[in-house]
Amino acid sequence: STSEYQSFPQTRNGFKVGMKLEGLDPGHPSLFCVLTIAEVIGYRMRLHFDGYSEYYDFWVNADSPDIHPVGWCEKTSHKLLSPKSYKEGEFNWVLYLKNCKAQAAPKNLFKTLSTPVTPSGFRVGMKLEAVDKKNPSLMCVATIADMLDNRLLIHFDNWDESYDYWCDASSPYIRPVGYCQETGTPLTTPPEYKDSKSFSWEKYLEETSSQAAPARAFKLRPAHGFQVNTKLETVDRRNPMLIRVATIAEKEDHRIKIHFDGWDHSYDFWVDADSPDIHPVGWCAKTGHTLQLPLGLDEIVVECLCFQHRLVSCPYSEVNLNRESSLQDRLSGERPSPSNSVQKPKRPETPAPFIDPQEDSPQERRQGERFPFYTEFTLQQALHQSVFMPSLSSSPTHRLHLCWEQHCRLLPEVSGLTARSVAKWTVEEVSAGFVQRLPGCQEQASVFREEQIDGEAFLLLNQADIVKILSIKLGPALKIYNAILMFKSAEED
């Protein structure tokens, strides 16, 4: 229920880095995979697909219904997708844990349903009409592909399974067979269906030897109680390791529009009212998670001179505003490549009056774009992935090489310096000799002196250390952290 997953947690997050478990792949919601906990922050954790690049890691709450203990798939007769190096049928959890010298996450850490599983009338294989959440203007022919507890896996007939999603019987996205005809809403038929113009449910059910889900099983939930202009704490979907101060900008019966305080409205986005990524005020403080404060209105304008791939890698750049992801599909290729991303079949655009299509059309979203060689952004748009995603950039294999010549225009103080020379600095050279000379960082120099941070310690700092441990505001922290990255980049080059 909405309140169950959006209230304050009643227990601490007992999961630890390195523990292994089974869980759903957000990009392929019908697949259960072998996962490892890569990072724990408060009540949230970053999960890693064993055998795959860290680029595919994703974040969940500790009470997520999408994660399960080792052995769950076997117990519930679900197929477990093995790590990449294993052939089908040869994976064994006992041997795998032994070989990895790893621990299975204890069963008591996983959330158990507080509400009993009730007979719903739904069965796997039944047909219904459902909204395509990636293209919310479309109502499509769909099938219940799986059931777990009180949740249903919705699959669109003859479509790629990446469009699948989980919901419960009260979801506003699912309707009984015949709903479109009754309401005059266009129904999108399965692609390549021979009689799409004269589609008849009766005939289709007969052809597919299937049943319609009974109308009595659908229990549309009441409208949410969220109010416009109220505050909350929300996961930044462009950089999910961060939670930001946010305001509800608009509302519909079952969705709310999120605005990050201090950010331009072009970054606003819609979420379902029961999303696990929205939290009440105080959630971060209570669970031990860093809360990103609103950006100041006086943020400086920075000229972001980047090559095409660096612009694409910035989650806040204009070219990425309408993109879902620049990652290549995990199961079809290893390395993310915006230019080679897998093209999913395009949906026809059909208006559906019962829901307001706030998303861009699939044609717009999936078209390849040409990017300028460089462009000028405000600071909030020009933040590099290397700064905003320390979980990636702190790993040597993922460190993003910075554009040395161009970045020296932004921070001339770093020109000519390398990590090797910085490592020899004294505490005074770090604080007065360098930090104090950075524009806008004069006040922060004393913090480095008080904490006795010399050159070697300075190079080991990541963004989280600077913001959380040294209590330095985001603007100066970004400059300092970017300087550290540039020292390291100069060393590599």
Beta strands, then each sheet from edge to edge (+ up, - down):
strand 1: 20-25
strand 2: 28-41
strand 3: 44-49
strand 4: 58-61
strand 5: 67-68
strand 6: 80-81
strand 7: 127-131
strand 8: 139-148
strand 9: 151-156
strand 10: 165-168
strand 11: 174-175
strand 12: 231-235
strand 13: 243-251
strand 14: 255-260
strand 15: 269-272
strand 16: 278-279
strand 17: 291-292
strand 18: 301-304
strand 19: 375-378
sheet 1: 4+ 3- 2+ 1- 5+
sheet 2: 4+ 3- 2+ 6+
sheet 3: 10+ 9- 8+ 7- 11+
sheet 4: 15+ 14- 13+ 12- 16+
sheet 5: 15+ 14- 13+ 17+
sheet 6: 18+ 19-
end
